[in-house]
């Protein structure tokens, strides 16, 4: 997504709106500068419309309410030809409020079943393109009503997640209601029967692009009846009868591109299709295990047709489509976009290939099959970076998501493949991602920020992100009103804040305040964004200077609020860790006492030591340990039931991690400085578990002064 500055003319799709010019504006601006007063109403109409086009629909509507002139401009049809509802909750009431502006709406993107139910209330009778994701709960009834109300639909895409509740009945409804349909792509449907496909063949004569992706059963014979199809994808679809495919599909008279990636297709079928089809030019068969067996590769015959597989040089193959081969084959997509190629057929092939490849690479990255390291390093990373520069927004998003996904080895411990991450960096991927993150389109912002966050787990990449100005960009995105964007940006700051050299830069960029504000903004219903914000603050709080910034920004109150009210263990753990780090600078600032004096802080931490999740217990005990070095905190912890809770924790953690054992013992040690607490520890049975911990393999040093049974007992254990 790139911003385009327009003068006097605004374009939306095929519509061209000529706007009035204002020759007197320059003089007005000069006059306003002399008076040091900026009159925003003096802006040309086309400038205002261009500014509004860079806003999401809510902000656009808010700006339109500023004055009468802008209200009229805000209703301009060119501003409402395309609408992306994915990042916002769109219920029936919201859709009804937008209806007056959507009379000329042509392109709509939505997310989830609730938004799907609301689409008909937009009253967008002229809708041409409809694209939805998170469609698992969308039913036949909902989809049937949508297509019945939008008979002008030319493109319908649902996916890439599975449409589990949609059946062949809905596909028949699409055929009956949308005779102008040109493109149909559906993911994860259980069965698409012959009757449904034959209905498409009979009632949709312009249907040229079909994608039945990740389905369980598709009628192969019926697909051979869709004589209008030029591009067909059955990627990821199981239970295909390849013998039938090889006998039927090669007869399709207009078939130019075929995608059978991520299936069990074999070399015989591939060869028959390539040699028998007169129209077929490109066949994608990426990540097909049967085909890729070493003894099968030599059996594939292409007869001059283009075959894209893991064992082929994809860039070189694509470059061969052009009469003049590019000097650098890796730039084939870029050179094609920049060329003045008027070959309509070739442009259609390349546009389809961008979409197909972005989908294949993302799905392959998600499944993370073994044995693809060489492919990712030599071709996969480069393909994703090329696709990130596509003019198709959904292709850009999937490519960025693919980069975020393919580097991750293990989600549990956030480990990534350093070779893959550095391959992205070496090919200029960091700058490309940051440019996408600066886009005004929120879908690209969130996916680019996610990729930056994952890649930044690698220290070298994190350094490159910082050097390219990524910290400032992420700090800005963390202030977004879009929760998904803010969440991914917070994740990026969390990973970058691991490096000591980046903490100061994050604070200087306003990142601390942005993270604290996130907690207040999404205090309910945003577990992901809260965990990331608290995790980033925890890392920053480990630095003395940054810890003061966190406190000044209201971080103590925000983190205590999370510790007290949030039920999600990830948020609890990071909030407790952040409070522990804030309290660790008792010798250099007043944060230790500030945390202890925050209403409900100590009670919340004591309660968290009883959590069923070890990570939460460990961080809560660590926070109490640090806080116990302050005299007032020490007594307040005991008053909040801290002695009893920590003794129970010590009794239960003999088989726990060394970190938990150390913190449980350390917190009791800190409390034991008080004579009253010593007595309480002994009375609660705390000496025995401490002795047991001292004998464990954990590196625990305990200095416990305990007065019990009228005697002062000093116990000093040296770690084993």
N, C-alpha and C positions, 0 to 999 in steps of 0.2 A: 504494500500500500504506500503510495507516495502522494504527497500533496501536489495539487496542480493549481497554479494561479491562473485564473481566467480574467479576461477584461471584456466587459460589456456583453459577453455571451456565456450562458451557463448551459451545460449539456448534461442530460441524464438519459442514458440509453439512446434511443433513436430520436428523442424529443430535443428540439432546439428552441430555447427561449431567448428572444432578443430583449435585452434590458435597456431601459432609457439611460442616456449618457448625461453627465452633469458637468458642462464646461466651466461652470462657476465654482466648482468645488475647490480648486487649487487656491483661488483667492480667499475663499472662506477659511481654509485651513491656515493660510498665512496670517489672516486676521486674527484667528483664534490663538495662534502662537504668540502674536504680539500682546494679546490680552492675557496670555498664560491660562486660557480656559479652553479645555478640549470639549467640543460639542460632538458627541457620538452620533447625533442625528444627522450630521452633515456628511456621514459616510455615504458613498454611492450605493445604490441598491444592490448592484452586482457584488460589491465587496461584502455587504451584510449577508447576502445569500451564500456567498462562498464560505464565510465564517460559520454560518449555521450548518452548512453541509458537513463540517468537520466535527459536529457534535452528535452525541447519541440522541435518541428521540425525546428523552425526558428533558435533557438540557436545552434542546432545541425548542421544546414547548415552553419551558421556563423563560428563555430569552424572548420568545415571541410575545410574552405577556408584559414586556417592559413598557411598550407604548403602542399607540394605534398604528403607526407606520410599520413598526417591526412585526406587529400582529398580522398585518396584511402580507408582508414579505415572508413571514414564517409559514404561511399557508400556500406558498408558491408550489405548483405541481412538481417542478423539477427537484424540490427537496424531498418529495415523498414518493419518488418512483422506486426507491429501494429502502428496505427496513430490516434491521437486524435486531431481533428481540431476545437473542440467546442469553445475554448477560443480565436481563431484568425479568422480574416476575410480571407476567402478562396474564392477568385474569380477565374475566368477562367485562368487568367495570372499566379496566384500563383500555381494553380493546374498543369498547363503545365510545370512550372519550377521544380515541384517535380516529374514529371512523370518518369524521368530517374531512380529515386531511388525506384519507387513503383512497379517494375515488379513483385516482390514476396510478395506484400502486401496482408495480409490475413484478418486483422481485422481493421475496420475503424469506428470511431465515428465522427459525424458531428452535426452541429446546424444550423437550419434555411434554408430557400428556396434558398438563394444565394449559400451556400455551396453545397446544393443538386444538383443545376444546374451544379456545377463544378466537381462533382465526376467523371463523365465519362472521363474528361480530365486527370485524374490521370493514365489512361490506366492500371488499376490494374485488369487484366483479371482473376487472380487467387484468387480474393477476396472471402473469406469464410463467414465473419461475418460483417454485416452492421447495425449500430445503430444510430438513429437520434432523436433529440428532437427539440422543437419549430417548429413543422411541420405544423402549421395551413395554411401556404400559399403554401405548396407543392401540385402540381396538379397530376391528373392521367397521364398526358403526361410526366411529369418529372419522376415520379416513374416508368412508363413503359419503358422509355429509360434506366434508371438505371439498372433495372433487365434484360433487353435485352442485355446489355453490360457485365453483370456479371452472366453468366449462372452457375458458380460453387458455387453460394451462398448456404450456409447451414443454416444461421440464419439471419433473418430480423426483426428488432424491430423499431417501430416508436411510440414515446410517451415519457412521459405520458400525455403531452398536446394533445388536440384533433386534429385529421387530418381531418379538416372540408371539404376540397376540394377533398378528395380521395373517390372514389366510388367503387362499385363492379367491374367495368370495370378494375380497376387497380389490384384488387385481382385476376381476371382471367388472367391478363398479368403475374402476379407473378407465377401462376400455369403453364402457358405455357412455361415460360422462365427458370424456376429454378427447374428442376426435382430432384435435389439433396437436396432440402429444407428439413430441419429437425425441424426448430423452426420458427414460425411466430407469432409475437405479434404486434397487431395494436390497437391504442386507438382512440376513438371518431369518428368512421366512422358512418355516418347516417344509411345506410342500407347495409347489407351483404346478398345478395340474395342466393337462393338455387343453381342457376347455377354456381356462383362463388365458393361456398363451394364444390359442386360436382366436379368442375374442379380440386380443390386441392386434393380431395379424389382420383381422377382418375390418375392425372399426377404427383403427389408427393408421391410416395409410402413410402418414409422414413420420412414423416411428423409425428413426435411424440409429439410435443409441440405446442399447439395453444392457443393464447390469443386474444380474441376479447373483449377489455375492454372499458367500458363507451360508448358503441354503443347504437343506438336507436332501431334498429331492426336487429336480427340475425335469420336466418332460422334454427329452432331447429331440424326439420326432417332431413335436409341436413347434419347437424353436426353428426347425427347418422350414416351417410354413411362413415365417415372418420375412417375406421377400424384400421388404423395404430396409431391413437392418444393414447398416454399414459397419457399426462397431458393436461388438458383443463381448461381455465379460461374465464368466462364471467362476471367477477366482474364489478359492476356498470352499467351493461347493462340493459336497461329498456324494457318494453313491451314483456317480456319473457312469453311464454305459458307453465306454469309449469306442466300442465296436460300432454302435449305432451312430455316434458322433461322426466317425470317419466316413461312414456311408451316406450321411444326410447333409451335414453342414457344408461340405465342399460344393454343394449345388446352389447354395445361396448366391444369387447373381450379383449382389452389390456388396458383399462382405469384404471390407478392406482391412479391419483390425480385429483380432481375436485374442482374448486374454484367458488363459487357463492356468494361471499361476496358483501356487499353493494347493494343487490337486495331485492325485495319483496317476496322472496321465503318463503314458509310456511313449517310447520312441517311435513305435509303429504308427500310432495315431498321429503324432506330430508330423512324421514324414508324409503320410497320406494326405493330410490337410494341406501341407505346403506344396506338394507336387500336383494334387488334383484340383485345387481351387484356382480358377482363372482370375478371380478378382482380388484374392487375399494378398496383401503386401507386407503386413507386420503380424507376427505371432509372439505374444508374451507368454513365457513359461518359466517364470522365476520361482525358485524355491519349490521345485517338484522333485521329491526324493527319488522316485522311480526313474525318471528321465535322467537324473544327474549321476546315476551309478556309472562308474568308470567304463564298464563294458558296454554301456548303452549309448554313450556320446557319439561314438563313431558310426552308429547305425542311423543317425539322424541325417536325412537328406533334405536340403532346403530349396534346391532348384532356383537359386537366385533370390528367393524371398528372404525377408528379414526375420531372424529368430533371435529373441532376447531371452537369454537364460543365464544362470550363474556362471556357466563355463564359457560364455562369450564375452567379448569386449563390447560392452553396451555403448560406450561413447563412440567407438569406431563404427559400430553398426549404424547408429543414428546419423553419423556424419555422412555415411554412404547414401543417404536419401537425397542428398543435395548434389547437384551437378558439379559445383565448385566446393571441394572439400575444405573445411576450415583448417587454418594453420595449427590451431590448438584444438584437438578433438574434444577436450573437456569443456570448451566454450560453445559447443554445438547449440545448446538451447539459447544462450545469450546471443550468439550470432544470428540465429533464426529470428529471435524477437526484434533485433535491430535491423534486420534486412528489409528490403522493400519487395519481398517475395509476393507475387500476385497469384501463385498457384493455390487455388482454393482447396483442392484435394489435399495437398501437402500440409497446408496450414491446419486443416481439420485433423489430420493424422497426428501432427505434433501436439495440438491442443489436447486431443484424447490421450496421447501417451503421457503427457504431464500429469493428467488426472490419475491415470491407471498406475503409473510408477509411484506416485506419492502414496496411493492407497496400498500398493503391494509392500513398499518399503516400511510403512508404518506398521502394518499387520505383522510383517516378518520381525521387526524390532520388538513388538509386543510379545510374540511367542519366543523370541530369543533362542532359536535352534542352535545346536552345537555345530561346529565346523565352519562357521561363516566369518571368522576373524579376518581371513585373507580377503574375502569379498568386501567387507565393510571398509577395510583400510585402503584397498586399491580402487574400489568403485562406489560402494554404498555411500560413504561420507560425501564424496564429490557429487553424486547424483542428488543427494538431499540439499546440498548447498546450491546446486544449479536450480532445483525446483523452488527453493526459497525466493528466487528472483522472478518467479512466474507472474504474469498479469492476472492469473486466476487466484482470487483471495483464498478459496478453500484449499487450493494446492499449496499455497504459501503456508497456511496454518498447519496442514498435515506434515509438510516437510520440517517445520520447526518442531512439531511434536515428535516427529521421527528422530530428530537430533537429540531431543531431550530423553528419548526412550532407549535408543540403541547403545548409548554409553553406559547405561545402568546394568550392572551385573547382578546385584542383590539389593532388593528394595528394603529388606529388613535392617541391614547395617549401612545403607546408603553408600555402598561401594561401587565404583565405576571403573571402566576399562581405560587406563591412562593412555594407551596407544590410540584408541579411538578418539578420546577427548583431544589429544594433541594433534591428531590428524585434522580435526575440525579447525583447530587454531591455526595450523600451518597453511591451510587453504583459504584463510581470510574469513573464516566463519564467524569470528567474534564481532567484527565490524558489521557483517551482514545482519547478525542477530540484533545488535544494538540499533541498527537503522530500522529494523522492523519494530523494535520495542518503542521507538519514537513515533511510530505511526499513530494517526488519530483513530484508527479502527481498533476497537477494544479486543476483538478476537485475536488479532495478530499480536497485540501488546501482551496478552496473557500467555500465549504459546511461546513467544520469543523469550519472555521473562522466565518461563519454566525451563527452557533449554539453557539459558544463561545460568540459572540456579544449579541445575544438574552438572553442567560442565565445570562450574566453579568449585566443585568438590576437589578437583585437581588443582594443586597449588600453582602450577605454571599457568594454567588457564585463568585462575583467579587473578594472578598478577597482570595478565594481558587484559582482562576485563577492566581492572582498575586503571591501567594505563590508557585505555581507550575511552575513558570517561564513563564507564558503566555504573560506577557507584552513584553518580549524580542522576543518571537516568533511572536507576532502580528506586532511588529516594523519591523522585517525582512520581513514579508509578505507584509507590506505596501509598500515596495520597489520593489515589483514584477512588471515585465513587462506585466503581465496579468492583465487587468483592473478589471476583476471580482474578482480575488484574492485580489488585492489592495483595492477594494471597501469594501469587507467584513472585511478585516483587519482594515481599517479605522473606520468602524462601531464598531468594538470591542474596539478600542482605544477611540472612542467617549463615549461609555457607561462606560468604566473603568475610564475615566477622570472625571466622575461625582464625584467620591470619592476623597476627599482632600488628603487622604493618598496615592493615586496612581499617582498623578500629577508629583511628583518629580521622581518617578520610570520611568514614560513614557519619561520624558526629559532625564534621565540618559541612557535610552536604545536607544537614538537617534530618538525617536518617533516624536519629534517636527520637526526636519529636514525632516524626511520621509514624514510627512503630508504636509509640505510646498512644497516639491518637487512634491507631487501628484497633487497639484493644477496647477503647471506649466506644468506637463506632460500630464494631461488630461483637459487642459483648454477649449477644445471644444469637445462636444460629450460625455461627461461623467457626466451628472447631478447627478447621484447617488453617484459616488465617490467624486465629489466636495462638495456635501452637507455634507457627512460624515466627510471629511477632515476639512471643515470649522467649523462644529459643534464641533469636537474634539479640534481644535485650540481655539474656543471660550471658552470652558471649561478650557483649560490650561491657557489661557490669564487672567483668573480671579485670578490666583496665581501670586504674584509679581515677584518671581524668574522666573517662567515659561514664564511670559509675556516678560521678557527681552530675553529669549531664542527664543521666536517667532520672535521678532524684529530682532535679530542677524541673524536668519536663512532666512531673507527676507520675513517674514510673512506679514509685513505691505503692501509691494508692491503686494504680491499675493492676499491678501484679498481685497485691493482696486480694483485690476483688476477684481475680481469677482463682486464686487458691481457695477462696471461701465459697464461690458459687458455681464454678465450672465442674461438670461431672466427667469430662473426657480426660482419661488418664494422661494422654500426651500433653495436654495443656497444663494439667496439674504438675506433671514432672518438670516441665520447662519453667513454670512460674516459681516453683520451689527452688529450682536451681538458680534462677535469677535472683531471688531473695537471698539465697546463700552467698552468692558472689557479691551482692550489694553490701552484705554484712561483713565481708571479709577484709574491709579496709578500715578497721576500727582505729588504727594508729594514725591515719592520714585524713580521714573525714568523718562526718557525723552520721553516715548512713546506717551504721549499726544500730544506734539508738533510735534513729528515725523509723526504721523498720519495726523495731520493738514497740514503739509508741503508736504505730498505725493501728487504728481500731480493728480488732479481730484478727490481727496478723498471727500472733502466737497461738491463739486457739485453733486457727485454721491449719497451721503447720503441725501442731500436736495431733489434730484429727487425721492429717495425711499420713502420719506414721502408722496408721491402722489400715491403710489402703491395701487391697488385694494385689496390687501391682508393685513388684520389687523396686522398679525404677523410681516410682513416686515415694516409696518409703525411704529409699536411700537419699534422695535429694532433700526431703523434709527433715530427716535426721541431720544431714549436713548443714542445713540452714539453722537448726536449733543449736548445733555445735558452735557455729560461728557467733550466733546471737548470745550464747551463754557467757561470752567474754565480757559483756557489759553487766555491771552489778544489778541495775534495775531489771534488765531483761532476764537475768538468771532467776530472780525471785518470781517474776511474772510468769515465766515458763512453768515453774513448779506450781504456782497458783492455778495455772490453766490445765493442770493434770499431766504435765510433761514428764515428771518422774515416773509415774505409773506406766505411762504409754511407752517410754523409752526402755524401761525394765522389761516389759512384755516384748518389745521389739528385740532386745538383746537375747531374751530367752528363746525366741523363735527363729533366730537367724544363724544358728550354728552351722547349718548347711547352705547358707546363702553365699552370695558373692563376697569377695574380700572387701569391696567398696562399701557394701552395706554394713558388714561387720565393723569396719573401721569407723564409720560415721555413728553407728549406734553406740559403740564404746566411747568415741570421742565426745558425743553429746552428754553422756553420763559423767565423763571426766570433767567436762566444763561445769556441769551443775554441782559436782562434788566439792567445788571450792567453798561452797556455803556449808556450814556445819549442820544447819537444819536439813539441807538436802542430803547430806551424808547419812543422817539418821533415816531419812525417808527411803533412800536407796537400799539401805540394809534391811529396813522393815518390809519393803516390797519384794525382797529376795533377789536383789540385784547383784550381790557379790558372786554367787555361784556361776551365773552366766558369763560374768566378766572373766572369771578364772578360766572357764571353758574357752572363751574367745582368745584369751592369751595363749592357750595351748594349741590353738588351731594354726594353720599355715598362713593365715592372714597376717600382714605386717601391721600389727596393732600395738601401740605403746599406750599403756594406761597408768595414770597416776591418780590413785583414788584414796582420798582421806575419808575414812568412814568411822563414825562413832556409833557403836552398837553394843548393846548389853553392858553399858557402863564402861566400855574400854575403847580407846582410840586405836584403830587398826590402820596401818599404812601398808598398802599393797602396791608394789612397783613391778610391773612385768616388762621384760625385754622381749621384743619380737623374735620369733624363731627364725 
